[in-house]
């Protein structure tokens, strides 16, 4: 911080940073949910199985898959 920087300037930056972080995190959460929903919809339709994620054969590295 520079000498003679008003405290209000620092506080304004802090408040802006907090608000920006909240907006970005909200957008990321919405994007994550949308991507998960699209992936699940596609895979469920492609394999005609709503529990496609339980079948190890749907994954490249079957040894790391905990499903049956």
Helices and strands as residue ranges (DSSP letters): H 7-47, G 52-54, G 56-58, G 62-64
